[in-house]
Structures are given as C-alpha cells and as structure tokens.
Amino acid sequence: MNERSPPSYEVAVIGGGPAGLTTALYTTRLGHRTAVFEKEGGRHTTVDHVHNLLGVSENISGKELAAHAVAQFEHYGGDFYPDIVESVTEIETEEPRFRLEGAHAAVEADRVVFATGFRDRSPNVPELERFTGRGLHYCLHCDAYALGDDPVFVLGHDESAAHVAMTMLNFTADIDLLLDDQGPEWSKETDEQLQAHPVDIVDTSVVSAYPDESIDEDEPPWLGGLSFGDGTDREYLGGFAMYGSTYNTDLAADLDCTLTDDSAIDVDENRETSVDGVYAVGDVTHGQNQTTIAIGDGAYAGLAIHKDLRRFPKSLEELEDDETPMADTVPGAAPNLRAQMRRVRDLKTHPGLRKPSPKQN
C-alpha cells in the first residue's frame, strides 16, 4: 500500500504572528493555497495591549488579535495547523518545492515563509518575569507612553541599556539605570553622555521584584517595585529589560539561508531570502518589535509571492512554448479558493455583490 501523499500548498507560512498571518491572508485572498503553522501563539500573544495599530482598540490583547487574524485567514479559505514545524527540506525538482515536517502533520509547498520571530533574553531577577507586560517591558516604542511622569527603571549594562535610559527622559524625569552588579560595557562617548543626563546609575544587585499591593486581588498582579542587595526597596511604575534577543533562525539556517551580522535572516526588498522560493518576514529579519512593521513586511511578501506564483499574464516566451489552449487554463486561482470567493461574496450585504456568479470553469 502506497504511503498517502501529504497535503500540497502553494505557500506554507511558519509562524502565526502579525507578519506571518498578514502574508498568509494576502496569498490566500490572491488565490494561492496557503497553510500556516503556529505551535502556541508566539511572542505576540503574550502582549496584554496592542499599541500603535491604527483603528484597533488598545484594549485588544495580542492573543485576541491573533485569534481574530486566524479566523479571518480561515474565512478566506486558508488552512491553519496548530503544530510546530520540526524540519524544512528542499525537494529536488526544477522549480522550488519544499517539505515541511511538523510534530503532527506534514505538507509540501512551492514557497516557504519564515515568520518565526525572536526571543527576549530575560533578566536574572527572581519574580520579575511574572510581571511581563504589567510593569516589565521590552519595547521602548510600545510602552514608554504608559510610563510617563513616574519612576522607571532600565535593567542592563550595555550600550542599548544606556541609550534607552537616556531616551526615557523624554517621558519622565525619574530614571534609574540598574546595572545589577555588572560592570558597564558602554563606550567612553556613551559614558560622557550618561554623566551629562539626569540618569541615576545603580550598581547594586537586584534581588527580587514585588507586586503593587494597591491592585485588586482579583486582577493579575502588577509590578510594585524592586528589592536590592543592600536591603533597600525602590517603587517603580515599570521599566525595561535590555539584555538583547535571540532570533529563531534554526529552520532557515538548516536550509542555508544567509543570516545578517547580528544573526537575523537576510532578505531583499521582496522579503525573499538567499534561497530561491524561501521568504522571511517580521522580527526574525530585523527585530523591530513593532506590530505595524510586521504587518507591512507581510503585505510586501504576500504581494511578491503572488507576482512570483500567479499564472497570468503569461510572458511572450511562455505563450510561444505553451501548447495548452488558454481557455483551458483560466481562471488561474485554486478551485477551492474560487469556491470560497463565491461563498464569501454571497455573505456580503451589499446588493451589488449578491448577483449570481457566472458559470465557473
């Protein structure tokens, strides 16, 4: 008995964050069979409030936004796999073709998109991680606004930490740069800058974090402050941990995709990697840590993949070589997605969109 062939797609996206799901939404609505693999929601789903996304309430969490995006993707005919991809291998064919092996499913695809993001390096402070998103933050451009005019800390001892501490002076006059018993690793020029800015540099070790006791016990705990090795406590509205990040590039590296000097996936203006048919989007390519930028990456990639895969218009060379009558090959979009196009159109309430569909090939 022959082994059953795996499902076949034109596009397979690894990662269900804003970048990956935007790419998948574009390719699906442009008529390409698309699958998305996401094991557990990713880093974006840990965000309690999504900021700077035009038209979306900041009461929406990353988890809620992702759930809505998955539902939207499936509504247009895409397939969502709640599964981890363990390997991606190139199939030896004339055109790009790949096999993705998940923990519970395997598929083949013409194009692969890595939207695998990165991981923040956590501070080595007991109890602090439990306040992530509720006092402990990693993105200055997302969360500085919420910390204005109150005591704020920056944990770290390198160039990045120093510059974040000085930048926070745009939002509050009460900034502590916490070295956590580590020697500073910034340049002489940065040190001169710091000395000229009203930033309090604290050398003492940070031994623990404690909650804000004024918050209702029924609510998730918020950070109240930090305890130090010299026996003192300091109250903070919140702060930032600046210990760098690790890009999730193992699968891309196994395919020999070129990485940048800081170990992100290197892509061109179309978000295509050095391997033909393989794309990468979002934080795994630049670490910008911004939902809106990730969405833009996904849109760029989705359009580029469509232009790469679409069957029409045919070039003059293709027309000369193609012996199949054109009428037998149109429409070019996948039949199941065309059927879904008709179903979605029939759900519309606009009278002009409810007229009967013409006979389909």
C-alpha positions as CSV (number, residue, x, y, z in Angstrom):
1,M,0.0,0.0,0.0
2,N,1.4,3.4,-1.0
3,E,2.0,6.0,1.6
4,R,-0.5,8.8,1.4
5,S,0.8,11.9,-0.2
6,P,1.0,15.0,2.1
7,P,-1.3,17.9,1.5
8,S,0.0,20.2,-1.2
9,Y,0.1,24.0,-1.0
10,E,1.5,26.9,-3.0
11,V,2.5,28.7,0.2
12,A,3.4,27.5,3.7
13,V,4.0,30.1,6.4
14,I,5.8,29.1,9.6
15,G,4.7,31.4,12.4
16,G,1.3,32.9,13.3
17,G,2.2,36.4,14.4
18,P,1.2,39.6,12.7
19,A,3.8,39.2,9.9
20,G,3.1,35.6,9.1
21,L,-0.7,35.9,9.2
22,T,-0.6,39.0,7.0
23,T,1.5,37.2,4.4
24,A,-0.9,34.3,4.5
25,L,-4.0,36.5,4.3
26,Y,-2.6,38.2,1.2
27,T,-1.6,35.0,-0.6
28,T,-5.0,33.3,0.2
29,R,-7.1,36.2,-1.0
30,L,-4.9,36.4,-4.1
31,G,-5.9,32.8,-5.0
32,H,-3.0,30.7,-3.7
33,R,-3.5,27.6,-1.5
34,T,-1.9,28.6,1.8
35,A,-1.1,26.9,5.1
36,V,0.0,28.5,8.4
37,F,1.8,26.6,11.1
38,E,1.9,28.0,14.6
39,K,2.6,25.9,17.7
40,E,1.4,28.1,20.6
41,G,0.7,31.6,19.5
42,G,4.2,33.0,19.7
43,R,5.6,36.0,21.5
44,H,3.0,38.4,20.2
45,T,0.2,36.6,22.1
46,T,1.8,37.5,25.4
47,V,1.1,41.2,24.9
48,D,-1.8,42.4,27.1
49,H,-2.4,45.5,25.0
50,V,-1.6,46.1,21.3
51,H,-0.3,49.6,20.7
52,N,0.1,51.9,17.7
53,L,-2.2,49.8,15.4
54,L,-4.5,52.3,13.7
55,G,-8.2,51.6,14.2
56,V,-7.7,48.8,16.7
57,S,-8.5,49.5,20.4
58,E,-5.6,49.2,22.8
59,N,-7.9,47.1,25.0
60,I,-7.2,44.3,22.5
61,S,-4.5,41.8,23.6
62,G,-2.1,40.1,21.2
63,K,-3.9,36.8,21.8
64,E,-7.2,38.3,20.9
65,L,-5.7,39.9,17.8
66,A,-4.1,36.6,16.7
67,A,-7.4,34.7,17.2
68,H,-9.2,37.2,15.0
69,A,-6.5,37.0,12.4
70,V,-6.6,33.2,12.3
71,A,-10.4,33.3,11.9
72,Q,-10.1,35.9,9.1
73,F,-7.5,33.7,7.3
74,E,-9.6,30.6,7.6
75,H,-12.7,32.6,6.5
76,Y,-11.0,33.2,3.1
77,G,-10.0,29.6,2.7
78,G,-6.6,29.2,4.3
79,D,-5.6,26.1,6.4
80,F,-4.3,26.7,9.9
81,Y,-2.2,24.0,11.6
82,P,-1.7,24.3,15.4
83,D,1.6,22.5,15.1
84,I,5.3,23.0,15.5
85,V,7.4,22.6,12.3
86,E,10.4,20.4,13.1
87,S,12.1,20.5,9.7
88,V,12.0,22.0,6.3
89,T,13.8,20.3,3.4
90,E,14.1,21.2,-0.2
91,I,12.7,18.7,-2.7
92,E,14.8,18.2,-5.9
93,T,12.6,19.5,-8.7
94,E,13.1,22.0,-11.5
95,E,11.0,24.6,-9.6
96,P,11.3,25.4,-5.9
97,R,9.5,22.8,-3.8
98,F,9.7,22.1,0.0
99,R,8.5,19.5,2.5
100,L,7.6,20.7,6.0
101,E,7.5,18.1,8.8
102,G,5.5,19.0,11.8
103,A,5.0,17.2,15.1
104,H,1.6,16.1,13.9
105,A,1.4,16.9,10.2
106,A,3.5,17.1,7.0
107,V,2.8,19.2,3.9
108,E,4.6,20.2,0.7
109,A,4.7,23.7,-0.7
110,D,6.1,25.7,-3.6
111,R,7.0,28.7,-1.3
112,V,8.0,28.8,2.3
113,V,7.8,31.9,4.6
114,F,9.6,32.1,7.9
115,A,7.8,34.3,10.4
116,T,9.5,32.8,13.4
117,G,10.4,36.0,15.3
118,F,12.8,36.2,18.2
119,R,13.1,35.6,21.9
120,D,13.9,38.3,24.5
121,R,16.7,37.5,26.9
122,S,15.2,37.7,30.4
123,P,16.7,39.5,33.3
124,N,18.1,37.3,36.0
125,V,15.9,38.7,38.8
126,P,13.7,36.4,40.8
127,E,9.9,37.0,40.4
128,L,10.4,39.8,37.8
129,E,9.3,37.7,34.8
130,R,5.8,37.2,36.1
131,F,5.2,41.0,35.6
132,T,5.9,40.8,31.9
133,G,3.5,43.3,30.2
134,R,2.4,44.5,33.6
135,G,5.5,46.5,34.7
136,L,8.3,44.6,32.9
137,H,8.6,45.6,29.3
138,Y,11.0,45.0,26.3
139,C,9.8,47.5,23.7
140,L,10.5,51.2,24.3
141,H,8.4,52.4,21.4
142,C,5.4,50.3,22.6
143,D,5.4,51.1,26.3
144,A,7.2,54.3,27.1
145,Y,3.9,56.2,26.7
146,A,2.3,54.2,29.6
147,L,5.2,55.0,31.9
148,G,5.3,58.8,31.6
149,D,5.9,61.0,34.7
150,D,6.6,58.2,37.1
151,P,9.7,56.3,38.4
152,V,11.0,54.0,35.7
153,F,14.0,51.5,35.7
154,V,16.1,50.2,32.8
155,L,17.9,46.9,33.6
156,G,21.1,46.3,31.7
157,H,24.7,47.4,31.4
158,D,25.5,47.8,27.7
159,E,25.1,50.5,25.0
160,S,21.5,49.6,24.4
161,A,20.5,49.9,28.0
162,A,22.3,53.3,28.4
163,H,20.6,54.8,25.4
164,V,17.2,53.5,26.4
165,A,17.7,55.1,29.8
166,M,18.6,58.5,28.3
167,T,15.7,58.2,25.8
168,M,13.2,57.6,28.6
169,L,14.0,61.2,29.8
170,N,11.6,62.2,27.0
171,F,8.8,60.7,29.1
172,T,9.8,61.0,32.8
173,A,12.4,62.8,34.9
174,D,12.8,59.8,37.3
175,I,15.1,57.2,35.6
176,D,17.2,54.5,37.3
177,L,19.7,52.6,35.2
178,L,20.2,49.3,37.1
179,L,23.5,47.5,36.4
180,D,22.6,44.6,38.7
181,D,26.1,44.2,40.0
182,Q,27.6,44.1,36.5
183,G,30.3,46.4,35.1
184,P,29.2,48.8,32.4
185,E,30.0,47.8,28.8
186,W,29.3,51.0,27.0
187,S,31.8,53.2,25.2
188,K,33.6,56.2,26.6
189,E,31.5,58.5,24.5
190,T,28.3,57.0,25.9
191,D,29.6,57.3,29.4
192,E,30.2,61.0,28.8
193,Q,26.6,61.3,27.6
194,L,25.2,59.5,30.6
195,Q,27.1,61.7,33.0
196,A,25.5,64.7,31.3
197,H,22.0,63.3,31.6
198,P,20.0,63.1,34.9
199,V,20.0,59.3,35.0
200,D,20.7,57.6,38.3
201,I,23.1,54.7,37.8
202,V,22.6,52.0,40.4
203,D,25.4,49.4,40.8
204,T,23.8,47.3,43.5
205,S,22.4,43.8,42.6
206,V,18.6,43.5,42.1
207,V,17.5,40.5,44.2
208,S,13.7,40.4,43.6
209,A,10.5,42.1,42.4
210,Y,7.3,42.6,44.4
211,P,3.7,43.4,43.3
212,D,1.7,46.6,43.7
213,E,-0.4,45.9,46.8
214,S,-2.9,48.5,45.8
215,I,-4.1,46.5,42.8
216,D,-7.3,44.5,43.4
217,E,-6.5,40.9,44.3
218,D,-8.9,39.7,41.5
219,E,-6.7,41.4,38.9
220,P,-3.4,40.0,37.6
221,P,-0.5,41.3,39.7
222,W,1.3,44.4,38.5
223,L,4.8,45.4,39.4
224,G,5.2,47.5,42.6
225,G,8.9,47.8,42.8
226,L,12.3,46.0,43.1
227,S,14.4,44.9,46.1
228,F,18.2,45.4,46.1
229,G,21.1,43.6,47.6
230,D,21.8,46.4,50.0
231,G,18.5,45.8,51.7
232,T,16.6,48.8,50.1
233,D,13.4,48.7,48.1
234,R,12.5,51.1,45.3
235,E,9.0,51.6,43.9
236,Y,8.6,51.7,40.1
237,L,5.7,52.1,37.8
238,G,7.6,49.9,35.4
239,G,10.7,49.5,33.3
240,F,12.6,47.8,30.6
241,A,15.0,44.8,30.5
242,M,17.7,45.3,27.9
243,Y,19.7,42.1,27.5
244,G,19.3,41.5,23.8
245,S,17.4,38.9,21.9
246,T,17.9,35.6,20.1
247,Y,16.5,35.2,16.6
248,N,14.6,32.0,15.8
249,T,16.5,31.0,12.7
250,D,17.3,27.3,13.2
251,L,15.0,26.1,10.4
252,A,16.2,28.8,8.0
253,A,19.8,28.1,8.8
254,D,19.2,24.4,8.0
255,L,18.1,25.5,4.5
256,D,21.4,27.5,4.2
257,C,19.6,30.8,4.2
258,T,22.1,33.7,4.7
259,L,22.0,35.4,8.0
260,T,23.0,39.0,8.8
261,D,25.9,40.0,11.0
262,D,23.5,40.1,14.0
263,S,22.1,36.6,13.1
264,A,18.8,37.7,11.7
265,I,17.6,36.2,8.4
266,D,18.9,38.3,5.5
267,V,16.2,39.3,3.0
268,D,15.8,41.6,-0.1
269,E,13.2,44.2,-0.7
270,N,10.7,41.5,-1.5
271,R,11.4,39.7,1.8
272,E,13.0,36.8,-0.1
273,T,16.0,35.1,1.4
274,S,19.1,33.9,-0.4
275,V,17.4,30.5,-1.1
276,D,15.0,30.6,-4.1
277,G,11.4,30.3,-3.1
278,V,12.1,31.0,0.6
279,Y,10.9,34.2,2.2
280,A,11.1,35.7,5.8
281,V,9.1,38.4,7.4
282,G,8.8,40.3,10.7
283,D,11.1,40.3,13.7
284,V,13.2,37.4,12.5
285,T,14.6,39.7,9.8
286,H,15.2,42.9,11.8
287,G,13.9,42.7,15.4
288,Q,12.0,45.9,15.2
289,N,9.4,44.6,17.6
290,Q,6.5,46.5,16.1
291,T,3.2,45.1,15.1
292,T,2.7,47.6,12.3
293,I,6.1,47.0,10.8
294,A,5.5,43.2,10.9
295,I,2.2,43.7,9.1
296,G,3.9,45.8,6.5
297,D,6.5,43.1,6.0
298,G,3.7,40.5,5.5
299,A,2.0,42.7,2.9
300,Y,5.2,43.1,0.9
301,A,5.9,39.4,1.0
302,G,2.4,38.4,0.1
303,L,2.3,40.7,-2.9
304,A,5.8,39.5,-4.0
305,I,4.8,35.8,-3.7
306,H,1.7,36.4,-5.7
307,K,3.6,38.0,-8.5
308,D,6.0,35.1,-8.4
309,L,3.3,32.4,-8.5
310,R,0.4,33.8,-10.5
311,R,-0.2,32.2,-13.8
312,F,-1.3,35.3,-15.7
313,P,-0.3,37.4,-17.5
314,K,1.9,35.0,-19.5
315,S,5.1,36.3,-21.0
316,L,5.6,36.2,-24.8
317,E,8.1,33.3,-24.3
318,E,5.6,31.3,-22.3
319,L,2.9,31.9,-24.9
320,E,5.2,30.6,-27.6
321,D,6.1,27.4,-25.6
322,D,2.6,26.8,-24.2
323,E,0.6,24.4,-26.4
324,T,-2.4,24.2,-24.0
325,P,-5.4,26.4,-25.1
326,M,-5.7,29.5,-22.9
327,A,-9.4,28.8,-22.3
328,D,-8.5,25.5,-20.6
329,T,-6.2,27.2,-18.0
330,V,-8.3,30.1,-16.7
331,P,-9.1,31.1,-14.0
332,G,-5.6,30.7,-12.5
333,A,-6.6,30.7,-8.8
334,A,-7.0,27.5,-7.0
335,P,-10.5,26.0,-7.5
336,N,-11.3,25.6,-3.7
337,L,-10.4,29.3,-3.2
338,R,-12.5,30.4,-6.1
339,A,-15.4,28.5,-4.5
340,Q,-14.7,30.2,-1.2
341,M,-14.6,33.6,-3.0
342,R,-18.1,32.9,-4.2
343,R,-19.3,31.9,-0.7
344,V,-17.7,35.0,0.9
345,R,-19.3,37.2,-1.8
346,D,-22.7,35.7,-1.1
347,L,-22.4,36.6,2.6
348,K,-22.0,40.3,1.7
349,T,-25.0,42.5,2.3
350,H,-24.2,44.9,-0.5
351,P,-26.9,44.4,-3.2
352,G,-24.4,44.8,-5.9
353,L,-22.3,41.9,-4.6
354,R,-25.3,39.5,-4.4
355,K,-25.9,38.9,-8.1
356,P,-25.4,35.3,-9.3
357,S,-21.9,34.3,-10.1
358,P,-21.1,33.4,-13.7
359,K,-20.5,29.8,-14.6
360,Q,-17.1,28.7,-13.3
361,N,-14.7,26.5,-15.2
